[in-house]
Amino acid sequence: MKKDLADSTNDDVRDFLLYLLREKGKSHAYVNQSLSALKFLLTKILCLKEATDRLPRPKNKEPFWVGMFEKYEDDHFSVCRVVFGAEPKDYEVYNFVQKEYYNLKFSNPLLTDVVQEKRTNIKRIQREVKKEVGDRGIGTKAQLAMKLQYETNIVERRKRSKEEKEREKEKQYVLRQEKKKEKHKGH
């Protein structure tokens, strides 16, 4: 049904957004962007401030499910994080592991801790735990490995970016030198 935008109500806009989500299969980000564009059009272009006062943004009811894959080799530990989207069924996880496990990008290997079997005083253990938590923060080995991988990726990205900037700077320098030579050659 076609309707003049100035005559549309909040229910019309809500129905349109739900149509985009459910029938067109658009993502929540797409729908939010569409809503922002409609609000801009209604308030800034058509000057209809009251039309956009109560337009709700649709919420994503299904959270993203994240899988953590841990790999132990000898005395090394590495981890990989995979975002599944909606809650995967058991058979979907099984199929994913069968087909994609060898394509996963695991973090750099970390040394695993060796468990001590010597009995120690409970207060000493509490002090050591408090000291370790203060140093590393709270988290599992997988979370720590992911954090290290994330920091490593940042350093690598910065290094690549710096190299690209230097190459671009060198290229611009060469172009400037060529222009200078062209000017000095004459007509």
PyMOL CGO cylinders between C-alpha atoms (Angstrom):
from pymol import cmd
from pymol.cgo import CYLINDER

trace = [
    CYLINDER, 0.00, 0.00, 0.00, 1.42, 3.34, -0.99, 0.3, 1, 1, 1, 1, 1, 1,
    CYLINDER, 1.42, 3.34, -0.99, 0.85, 6.25, 1.33, 0.3, 1, 1, 1, 1, 1, 1,
    CYLINDER, 0.85, 6.25, 1.33, 2.11, 9.81, 1.52, 0.3, 1, 1, 1, 1, 1, 1,
    CYLINDER, 2.11, 9.81, 1.52, 5.00, 9.98, 3.98, 0.3, 1, 1, 1, 1, 1, 1,
    CYLINDER, 5.00, 9.98, 3.98, 3.65, 13.14, 5.62, 0.3, 1, 1, 1, 1, 1, 1,
    CYLINDER, 3.65, 13.14, 5.62, 0.39, 11.31, 6.37, 0.3, 1, 1, 1, 1, 1, 1,
    CYLINDER, 0.39, 11.31, 6.37, 2.03, 8.18, 7.79, 0.3, 1, 1, 1, 1, 1, 1,
    CYLINDER, 2.03, 8.18, 7.79, 1.74, 7.34, 11.47, 0.3, 1, 1, 1, 1, 1, 1,
    CYLINDER, 1.74, 7.34, 11.47, 4.13, 5.72, 13.90, 0.3, 1, 1, 1, 1, 1, 1,
    CYLINDER, 4.13, 5.72, 13.90, 2.30, 2.43, 13.34, 0.3, 1, 1, 1, 1, 1, 1,
    CYLINDER, 2.30, 2.43, 13.34, 2.94, 2.68, 9.59, 0.3, 1, 1, 1, 1, 1, 1,
    CYLINDER, 2.94, 2.68, 9.59, 6.64, 3.22, 10.16, 0.3, 1, 1, 1, 1, 1, 1,
    CYLINDER, 6.64, 3.22, 10.16, 6.76, 0.39, 12.71, 0.3, 1, 1, 1, 1, 1, 1,
    CYLINDER, 6.76, 0.39, 12.71, 4.98, -1.93, 10.26, 0.3, 1, 1, 1, 1, 1, 1,
    CYLINDER, 4.98, -1.93, 10.26, 7.45, -0.97, 7.53, 0.3, 1, 1, 1, 1, 1, 1,
    CYLINDER, 7.45, -0.97, 7.53, 10.42, -1.70, 9.81, 0.3, 1, 1, 1, 1, 1, 1,
    CYLINDER, 10.42, -1.70, 9.81, 8.97, -5.06, 10.82, 0.3, 1, 1, 1, 1, 1, 1,
    CYLINDER, 8.97, -5.06, 10.82, 8.38, -5.82, 7.13, 0.3, 1, 1, 1, 1, 1, 1,
    CYLINDER, 8.38, -5.82, 7.13, 12.06, -5.12, 6.45, 0.3, 1, 1, 1, 1, 1, 1,
    CYLINDER, 12.06, -5.12, 6.45, 13.11, -7.38, 9.32, 0.3, 1, 1, 1, 1, 1, 1,
    CYLINDER, 13.11, -7.38, 9.32, 10.78, -10.30, 8.91, 0.3, 1, 1, 1, 1, 1, 1,
    CYLINDER, 10.78, -10.30, 8.91, 9.78, -10.51, 5.27, 0.3, 1, 1, 1, 1, 1, 1,
    CYLINDER, 9.78, -10.51, 5.27, 12.79, -8.97, 3.55, 0.3, 1, 1, 1, 1, 1, 1,
    CYLINDER, 12.79, -8.97, 3.55, 15.25, -10.59, 5.99, 0.3, 1, 1, 1, 1, 1, 1,
    CYLINDER, 15.25, -10.59, 5.99, 17.25, -7.40, 6.51, 0.3, 1, 1, 1, 1, 1, 1,
    CYLINDER, 17.25, -7.40, 6.51, 19.60, -7.12, 9.50, 0.3, 1, 1, 1, 1, 1, 1,
    CYLINDER, 19.60, -7.12, 9.50, 18.89, -5.04, 12.58, 0.3, 1, 1, 1, 1, 1, 1,
    CYLINDER, 18.89, -5.04, 12.58, 21.71, -2.68, 11.60, 0.3, 1, 1, 1, 1, 1, 1,
    CYLINDER, 21.71, -2.68, 11.60, 20.07, -2.12, 8.21, 0.3, 1, 1, 1, 1, 1, 1,
    CYLINDER, 20.07, -2.12, 8.21, 16.69, -1.45, 9.83, 0.3, 1, 1, 1, 1, 1, 1,
    CYLINDER, 16.69, -1.45, 9.83, 18.25, 0.97, 12.34, 0.3, 1, 1, 1, 1, 1, 1,
    CYLINDER, 18.25, 0.97, 12.34, 19.93, 2.82, 9.49, 0.3, 1, 1, 1, 1, 1, 1,
    CYLINDER, 19.93, 2.82, 9.49, 16.62, 2.99, 7.62, 0.3, 1, 1, 1, 1, 1, 1,
    CYLINDER, 16.62, 2.99, 7.62, 14.91, 4.36, 10.72, 0.3, 1, 1, 1, 1, 1, 1,
    CYLINDER, 14.91, 4.36, 10.72, 17.59, 7.02, 11.11, 0.3, 1, 1, 1, 1, 1, 1,
    CYLINDER, 17.59, 7.02, 11.11, 17.14, 8.02, 7.47, 0.3, 1, 1, 1, 1, 1, 1,
    CYLINDER, 17.14, 8.02, 7.47, 13.35, 8.26, 7.93, 0.3, 1, 1, 1, 1, 1, 1,
    CYLINDER, 13.35, 8.26, 7.93, 13.76, 10.36, 11.07, 0.3, 1, 1, 1, 1, 1, 1,
    CYLINDER, 13.76, 10.36, 11.07, 16.14, 12.69, 9.24, 0.3, 1, 1, 1, 1, 1, 1,
    CYLINDER, 16.14, 12.69, 9.24, 13.72, 13.01, 6.34, 0.3, 1, 1, 1, 1, 1, 1,
    CYLINDER, 13.72, 13.01, 6.34, 10.72, 13.68, 8.56, 0.3, 1, 1, 1, 1, 1, 1,
    CYLINDER, 10.72, 13.68, 8.56, 12.42, 16.16, 10.93, 0.3, 1, 1, 1, 1, 1, 1,
    CYLINDER, 12.42, 16.16, 10.93, 14.91, 18.01, 8.74, 0.3, 1, 1, 1, 1, 1, 1,
    CYLINDER, 14.91, 18.01, 8.74, 13.30, 17.91, 5.29, 0.3, 1, 1, 1, 1, 1, 1,
    CYLINDER, 13.30, 17.91, 5.29, 9.57, 17.76, 5.99, 0.3, 1, 1, 1, 1, 1, 1,
    CYLINDER, 9.57, 17.76, 5.99, 9.81, 19.57, 9.39, 0.3, 1, 1, 1, 1, 1, 1,
    CYLINDER, 9.81, 19.57, 9.39, 7.52, 17.08, 11.14, 0.3, 1, 1, 1, 1, 1, 1,
    CYLINDER, 7.52, 17.08, 11.14, 9.13, 16.84, 14.59, 0.3, 1, 1, 1, 1, 1, 1,
    CYLINDER, 9.13, 16.84, 14.59, 6.08, 15.29, 16.30, 0.3, 1, 1, 1, 1, 1, 1,
    CYLINDER, 6.08, 15.29, 16.30, 6.01, 12.41, 13.81, 0.3, 1, 1, 1, 1, 1, 1,
    CYLINDER, 6.01, 12.41, 13.81, 9.28, 10.99, 15.07, 0.3, 1, 1, 1, 1, 1, 1,
    CYLINDER, 9.28, 10.99, 15.07, 8.93, 11.40, 18.81, 0.3, 1, 1, 1, 1, 1, 1,
    CYLINDER, 8.93, 11.40, 18.81, 7.99, 7.83, 19.57, 0.3, 1, 1, 1, 1, 1, 1,
    CYLINDER, 7.99, 7.83, 19.57, 9.50, 5.70, 16.82, 0.3, 1, 1, 1, 1, 1, 1,
    CYLINDER, 9.50, 5.70, 16.82, 11.01, 2.67, 18.57, 0.3, 1, 1, 1, 1, 1, 1,
    CYLINDER, 11.01, 2.67, 18.57, 14.14, 0.98, 17.32, 0.3, 1, 1, 1, 1, 1, 1,
    CYLINDER, 14.14, 0.98, 17.32, 13.66, -2.76, 16.92, 0.3, 1, 1, 1, 1, 1, 1,
    CYLINDER, 13.66, -2.76, 16.92, 15.72, -4.80, 19.35, 0.3, 1, 1, 1, 1, 1, 1,
    CYLINDER, 15.72, -4.80, 19.35, 17.62, -7.90, 18.37, 0.3, 1, 1, 1, 1, 1, 1,
    CYLINDER, 17.62, -7.90, 18.37, 16.00, -10.60, 20.47, 0.3, 1, 1, 1, 1, 1, 1,
    CYLINDER, 16.00, -10.60, 20.47, 18.49, -13.29, 19.53, 0.3, 1, 1, 1, 1, 1, 1,
    CYLINDER, 18.49, -13.29, 19.53, 21.96, -12.73, 21.00, 0.3, 1, 1, 1, 1, 1, 1,
    CYLINDER, 21.96, -12.73, 21.00, 25.05, -13.83, 19.16, 0.3, 1, 1, 1, 1, 1, 1,
    CYLINDER, 25.05, -13.83, 19.16, 26.50, -17.15, 20.27, 0.3, 1, 1, 1, 1, 1, 1,
    CYLINDER, 26.50, -17.15, 20.27, 30.25, -17.34, 20.46, 0.3, 1, 1, 1, 1, 1, 1,
    CYLINDER, 30.25, -17.34, 20.46, 32.27, -20.55, 20.36, 0.3, 1, 1, 1, 1, 1, 1,
    CYLINDER, 32.27, -20.55, 20.36, 35.70, -20.77, 21.98, 0.3, 1, 1, 1, 1, 1, 1,
    CYLINDER, 35.70, -20.77, 21.98, 37.98, -23.47, 20.58, 0.3, 1, 1, 1, 1, 1, 1,
    CYLINDER, 37.98, -23.47, 20.58, 40.93, -24.41, 22.78, 0.3, 1, 1, 1, 1, 1, 1,
    CYLINDER, 40.93, -24.41, 22.78, 43.87, -26.41, 21.49, 0.3, 1, 1, 1, 1, 1, 1,
    CYLINDER, 43.87, -26.41, 21.49, 46.48, -28.07, 23.71, 0.3, 1, 1, 1, 1, 1, 1,
    CYLINDER, 46.48, -28.07, 23.71, 49.67, -29.29, 22.08, 0.3, 1, 1, 1, 1, 1, 1,
    CYLINDER, 49.67, -29.29, 22.08, 52.45, -30.58, 24.31, 0.3, 1, 1, 1, 1, 1, 1,
    CYLINDER, 52.45, -30.58, 24.31, 52.78, -27.82, 26.91, 0.3, 1, 1, 1, 1, 1, 1,
    CYLINDER, 52.78, -27.82, 26.91, 51.31, -25.08, 24.71, 0.3, 1, 1, 1, 1, 1, 1,
    CYLINDER, 51.31, -25.08, 24.71, 47.80, -23.69, 24.69, 0.3, 1, 1, 1, 1, 1, 1,
    CYLINDER, 47.80, -23.69, 24.69, 46.09, -21.67, 21.94, 0.3, 1, 1, 1, 1, 1, 1,
    CYLINDER, 46.09, -21.67, 21.94, 42.54, -20.49, 21.36, 0.3, 1, 1, 1, 1, 1, 1,
    CYLINDER, 42.54, -20.49, 21.36, 40.20, -19.39, 18.57, 0.3, 1, 1, 1, 1, 1, 1,
    CYLINDER, 40.20, -19.39, 18.57, 36.92, -17.47, 18.78, 0.3, 1, 1, 1, 1, 1, 1,
    CYLINDER, 36.92, -17.47, 18.78, 34.03, -18.11, 16.36, 0.3, 1, 1, 1, 1, 1, 1,
    CYLINDER, 34.03, -18.11, 16.36, 30.77, -16.12, 16.24, 0.3, 1, 1, 1, 1, 1, 1,
    CYLINDER, 30.77, -16.12, 16.24, 27.85, -18.39, 15.32, 0.3, 1, 1, 1, 1, 1, 1,
    CYLINDER, 27.85, -18.39, 15.32, 25.03, -15.84, 15.33, 0.3, 1, 1, 1, 1, 1, 1,
    CYLINDER, 25.03, -15.84, 15.33, 21.79, -17.43, 16.56, 0.3, 1, 1, 1, 1, 1, 1,
    CYLINDER, 21.79, -17.43, 16.56, 22.07, -20.39, 18.92, 0.3, 1, 1, 1, 1, 1, 1,
    CYLINDER, 22.07, -20.39, 18.92, 23.51, -23.26, 16.90, 0.3, 1, 1, 1, 1, 1, 1,
    CYLINDER, 23.51, -23.26, 16.90, 22.09, -26.74, 17.19, 0.3, 1, 1, 1, 1, 1, 1,
    CYLINDER, 22.09, -26.74, 17.19, 24.35, -29.57, 18.34, 0.3, 1, 1, 1, 1, 1, 1,
    CYLINDER, 24.35, -29.57, 18.34, 24.56, -31.05, 14.85, 0.3, 1, 1, 1, 1, 1, 1,
    CYLINDER, 24.56, -31.05, 14.85, 25.48, -27.63, 13.41, 0.3, 1, 1, 1, 1, 1, 1,
    CYLINDER, 25.48, -27.63, 13.41, 28.39, -27.31, 15.84, 0.3, 1, 1, 1, 1, 1, 1,
    CYLINDER, 28.39, -27.31, 15.84, 29.44, -30.87, 15.05, 0.3, 1, 1, 1, 1, 1, 1,
    CYLINDER, 29.44, -30.87, 15.05, 29.35, -30.18, 11.29, 0.3, 1, 1, 1, 1, 1, 1,
    CYLINDER, 29.35, -30.18, 11.29, 31.26, -26.93, 11.80, 0.3, 1, 1, 1, 1, 1, 1,
    CYLINDER, 31.26, -26.93, 11.80, 33.98, -28.71, 13.75, 0.3, 1, 1, 1, 1, 1, 1,
    CYLINDER, 33.98, -28.71, 13.75, 34.23, -31.44, 11.12, 0.3, 1, 1, 1, 1, 1, 1,
    CYLINDER, 34.23, -31.44, 11.12, 34.41, -29.08, 8.14, 0.3, 1, 1, 1, 1, 1, 1,
    CYLINDER, 34.41, -29.08, 8.14, 36.04, -25.89, 9.42, 0.3, 1, 1, 1, 1, 1, 1,
    CYLINDER, 36.04, -25.89, 9.42, 38.34, -26.90, 12.30, 0.3, 1, 1, 1, 1, 1, 1,
    CYLINDER, 38.34, -26.90, 12.30, 41.50, -26.94, 10.18, 0.3, 1, 1, 1, 1, 1, 1,
    CYLINDER, 41.50, -26.94, 10.18, 40.65, -23.52, 8.70, 0.3, 1, 1, 1, 1, 1, 1,
    CYLINDER, 40.65, -23.52, 8.70, 40.39, -21.83, 12.11, 0.3, 1, 1, 1, 1, 1, 1,
    CYLINDER, 40.39, -21.83, 12.11, 42.99, -19.21, 12.97, 0.3, 1, 1, 1, 1, 1, 1,
    CYLINDER, 42.99, -19.21, 12.97, 44.27, -19.96, 16.47, 0.3, 1, 1, 1, 1, 1, 1,
    CYLINDER, 44.27, -19.96, 16.47, 46.13, -17.50, 18.66, 0.3, 1, 1, 1, 1, 1, 1,
    CYLINDER, 46.13, -17.50, 18.66, 49.85, -17.69, 19.28, 0.3, 1, 1, 1, 1, 1, 1,
    CYLINDER, 49.85, -17.69, 19.28, 50.62, -20.63, 21.58, 0.3, 1, 1, 1, 1, 1, 1,
    CYLINDER, 50.62, -20.63, 21.58, 51.07, -19.92, 25.28, 0.3, 1, 1, 1, 1, 1, 1,
    CYLINDER, 51.07, -19.92, 25.28, 52.83, -22.09, 27.80, 0.3, 1, 1, 1, 1, 1, 1,
    CYLINDER, 52.83, -22.09, 27.80, 50.43, -23.93, 30.09, 0.3, 1, 1, 1, 1, 1, 1,
    CYLINDER, 50.43, -23.93, 30.09, 50.88, -23.82, 33.83, 0.3, 1, 1, 1, 1, 1, 1,
    CYLINDER, 50.88, -23.82, 33.83, 52.19, -26.91, 35.57, 0.3, 1, 1, 1, 1, 1, 1,
    CYLINDER, 52.19, -26.91, 35.57, 50.03, -27.94, 38.52, 0.3, 1, 1, 1, 1, 1, 1,
    CYLINDER, 50.03, -27.94, 38.52, 51.90, -28.16, 41.83, 0.3, 1, 1, 1, 1, 1, 1,
    CYLINDER, 51.90, -28.16, 41.83, 50.98, -31.04, 44.10, 0.3, 1, 1, 1, 1, 1, 1,
    CYLINDER, 50.98, -31.04, 44.10, 52.72, -29.64, 47.17, 0.3, 1, 1, 1, 1, 1, 1,
    CYLINDER, 52.72, -29.64, 47.17, 50.33, -28.59, 49.96, 0.3, 1, 1, 1, 1, 1, 1,
    CYLINDER, 50.33, -28.59, 49.96, 50.66, -24.96, 50.97, 0.3, 1, 1, 1, 1, 1, 1,
    CYLINDER, 50.66, -24.96, 50.97, 49.07, -22.81, 53.60, 0.3, 1, 1, 1, 1, 1, 1,
    CYLINDER, 49.07, -22.81, 53.60, 45.61, -21.53, 52.61, 0.3, 1, 1, 1, 1, 1, 1,
    CYLINDER, 45.61, -21.53, 52.61, 46.52, -17.91, 53.40, 0.3, 1, 1, 1, 1, 1, 1,
    CYLINDER, 46.52, -17.91, 53.40, 49.61, -18.16, 51.18, 0.3, 1, 1, 1, 1, 1, 1,
    CYLINDER, 49.61, -18.16, 51.18, 47.43, -19.48, 48.36, 0.3, 1, 1, 1, 1, 1, 1,
    CYLINDER, 47.43, -19.48, 48.36, 44.98, -16.59, 48.86, 0.3, 1, 1, 1, 1, 1, 1,
    CYLINDER, 44.98, -16.59, 48.86, 47.84, -14.04, 48.71, 0.3, 1, 1, 1, 1, 1, 1,
    CYLINDER, 47.84, -14.04, 48.71, 49.21, -15.61, 45.53, 0.3, 1, 1, 1, 1, 1, 1,
    CYLINDER, 49.21, -15.61, 45.53, 45.79, -15.67, 43.89, 0.3, 1, 1, 1, 1, 1, 1,
    CYLINDER, 45.79, -15.67, 43.89, 45.20, -12.04, 44.84, 0.3, 1, 1, 1, 1, 1, 1,
    CYLINDER, 45.20, -12.04, 44.84, 48.60, -11.11, 43.41, 0.3, 1, 1, 1, 1, 1, 1,
    CYLINDER, 48.60, -11.11, 43.41, 47.97, -13.00, 40.15, 0.3, 1, 1, 1, 1, 1, 1,
    CYLINDER, 47.97, -13.00, 40.15, 44.49, -11.55, 39.70, 0.3, 1, 1, 1, 1, 1, 1,
    CYLINDER, 44.49, -11.55, 39.70, 45.89, -8.08, 40.27, 0.3, 1, 1, 1, 1, 1, 1,
    CYLINDER, 45.89, -8.08, 40.27, 48.57, -8.67, 37.64, 0.3, 1, 1, 1, 1, 1, 1,
    CYLINDER, 48.57, -8.67, 37.64, 46.55, -10.34, 34.90, 0.3, 1, 1, 1, 1, 1, 1,
    CYLINDER, 46.55, -10.34, 34.90, 42.96, -9.50, 35.68, 0.3, 1, 1, 1, 1, 1, 1,
    CYLINDER, 42.96, -9.50, 35.68, 40.19, -12.03, 35.98, 0.3, 1, 1, 1, 1, 1, 1,
    CYLINDER, 40.19, -12.03, 35.98, 39.57, -14.37, 33.08, 0.3, 1, 1, 1, 1, 1, 1,
    CYLINDER, 39.57, -14.37, 33.08, 40.04, -17.82, 31.72, 0.3, 1, 1, 1, 1, 1, 1,
    CYLINDER, 40.04, -17.82, 31.72, 43.08, -18.97, 29.80, 0.3, 1, 1, 1, 1, 1, 1,
    CYLINDER, 43.08, -18.97, 29.80, 41.03, -18.71, 26.63, 0.3, 1, 1, 1, 1, 1, 1,
    CYLINDER, 41.03, -18.71, 26.63, 40.11, -15.09, 27.38, 0.3, 1, 1, 1, 1, 1, 1,
    CYLINDER, 40.11, -15.09, 27.38, 43.73, -14.23, 28.14, 0.3, 1, 1, 1, 1, 1, 1,
    CYLINDER, 43.73, -14.23, 28.14, 44.88, -15.92, 24.94, 0.3, 1, 1, 1, 1, 1, 1,
    CYLINDER, 44.88, -15.92, 24.94, 42.26, -14.02, 22.92, 0.3, 1, 1, 1, 1, 1, 1,
    CYLINDER, 42.26, -14.02, 22.92, 43.36, -10.75, 24.52, 0.3, 1, 1, 1, 1, 1, 1,
    CYLINDER, 43.36, -10.75, 24.52, 46.98, -11.46, 23.62, 0.3, 1, 1, 1, 1, 1, 1,
    CYLINDER, 46.98, -11.46, 23.62, 45.96, -12.32, 20.05, 0.3, 1, 1, 1, 1, 1, 1,
    CYLINDER, 45.96, -12.32, 20.05, 43.94, -9.10, 19.85, 0.3, 1, 1, 1, 1, 1, 1,
    CYLINDER, 43.94, -9.10, 19.85, 46.90, -7.03, 21.05, 0.3, 1, 1, 1, 1, 1, 1,
    CYLINDER, 46.90, -7.03, 21.05, 49.20, -8.80, 18.59, 0.3, 1, 1, 1, 1, 1, 1,
    CYLINDER, 49.20, -8.80, 18.59, 46.77, -8.02, 15.75, 0.3, 1, 1, 1, 1, 1, 1,
    CYLINDER, 46.77, -8.02, 15.75, 46.73, -4.35, 16.77, 0.3, 1, 1, 1, 1, 1, 1,
    CYLINDER, 46.73, -4.35, 16.77, 50.53, -4.17, 16.69, 0.3, 1, 1, 1, 1, 1, 1,
    CYLINDER, 50.53, -4.17, 16.69, 50.64, -5.88, 13.28, 0.3, 1, 1, 1, 1, 1, 1,
    CYLINDER, 50.64, -5.88, 13.28, 47.93, -3.59, 11.90, 0.3, 1, 1, 1, 1, 1, 1,
    CYLINDER, 47.93, -3.59, 11.90, 49.80, -0.51, 13.12, 0.3, 1, 1, 1, 1, 1, 1,
    CYLINDER, 49.80, -0.51, 13.12, 53.01, -1.79, 11.56, 0.3, 1, 1, 1, 1, 1, 1,
    CYLINDER, 53.01, -1.79, 11.56, 51.28, -2.41, 8.20, 0.3, 1, 1, 1, 1, 1, 1,
    CYLINDER, 51.28, -2.41, 8.20, 49.60, 0.99, 8.35, 0.3, 1, 1, 1, 1, 1, 1,
    CYLINDER, 49.60, 0.99, 8.35, 52.90, 2.72, 9.08, 0.3, 1, 1, 1, 1, 1, 1,
    CYLINDER, 52.90, 2.72, 9.08, 54.57, 0.92, 6.17, 0.3, 1, 1, 1, 1, 1, 1,
    CYLINDER, 54.57, 0.92, 6.17, 51.74, 1.89, 3.83, 0.3, 1, 1, 1, 1, 1, 1,
    CYLINDER, 51.74, 1.89, 3.83, 51.97, 5.53, 4.92, 0.3, 1, 1, 1, 1, 1, 1,
    CYLINDER, 51.97, 5.53, 4.92, 55.73, 5.50, 4.34, 0.3, 1, 1, 1, 1, 1, 1,
    CYLINDER, 55.73, 5.50, 4.34, 55.26, 4.00, 0.88, 0.3, 1, 1, 1, 1, 1, 1,
    CYLINDER, 55.26, 4.00, 0.88, 52.63, 6.63, 0.06, 0.3, 1, 1, 1, 1, 1, 1,
    CYLINDER, 52.63, 6.63, 0.06, 54.89, 9.38, 1.37, 0.3, 1, 1, 1, 1, 1, 1,
    CYLINDER, 54.89, 9.38, 1.37, 57.78, 8.09, -0.77, 0.3, 1, 1, 1, 1, 1, 1,
    CYLINDER, 57.78, 8.09, -0.77, 55.48, 7.92, -3.79, 0.3, 1, 1, 1, 1, 1, 1,
    CYLINDER, 55.48, 7.92, -3.79, 54.34, 11.51, -3.24, 0.3, 1, 1, 1, 1, 1, 1,
    CYLINDER, 54.34, 11.51, -3.24, 57.97, 12.60, -2.88, 0.3, 1, 1, 1, 1, 1, 1,
    CYLINDER, 57.97, 12.60, -2.88, 58.90, 10.94, -6.17, 0.3, 1, 1, 1, 1, 1, 1,
    CYLINDER, 58.90, 10.94, -6.17, 55.93, 12.63, -7.89, 0.3, 1, 1, 1, 1, 1, 1,
    CYLINDER, 55.93, 12.63, -7.89, 56.97, 16.03, -6.54, 0.3, 1, 1, 1, 1, 1, 1,
    CYLINDER, 56.97, 16.03, -6.54, 60.53, 15.48, -7.78, 0.3, 1, 1, 1, 1, 1, 1,
    CYLINDER, 60.53, 15.48, -7.78, 59.26, 14.53, -11.24, 0.3, 1, 1, 1, 1, 1, 1,
    CYLINDER, 59.26, 14.53, -11.24, 57.09, 17.67, -11.35, 0.3, 1, 1, 1, 1, 1, 1,
    CYLINDER, 57.09, 17.67, -11.35, 60.08, 19.80, -10.43, 0.3, 1, 1, 1, 1, 1, 1,
    CYLINDER, 60.08, 19.80, -10.43, 62.12, 18.22, -13.22, 0.3, 1, 1, 1, 1, 1, 1,
    CYLINDER, 62.12, 18.22, -13.22, 59.28, 18.85, -15.69, 0.3, 1, 1, 1, 1, 1, 1,
    CYLINDER, 59.28, 18.85, -15.69, 59.17, 22.51, -14.72, 0.3, 1, 1, 1, 1, 1, 1,
    CYLINDER, 59.17, 22.51, -14.72, 62.91, 22.92, -15.20, 0.3, 1, 1, 1, 1, 1, 1,
    CYLINDER, 62.91, 22.92, -15.20, 62.92, 21.25, -18.60, 0.3, 1, 1, 1, 1, 1, 1,
    CYLINDER, 62.92, 21.25, -18.60, 61.14, 24.16, -20.18, 0.3, 1, 1, 1, 1, 1, 1,
    CYLINDER, 61.14, 24.16, -20.18, 58.58, 24.16, -22.95, 0.3, 1, 1, 1, 1, 1, 1,
]
cmd.load_cgo(trace, "trace")
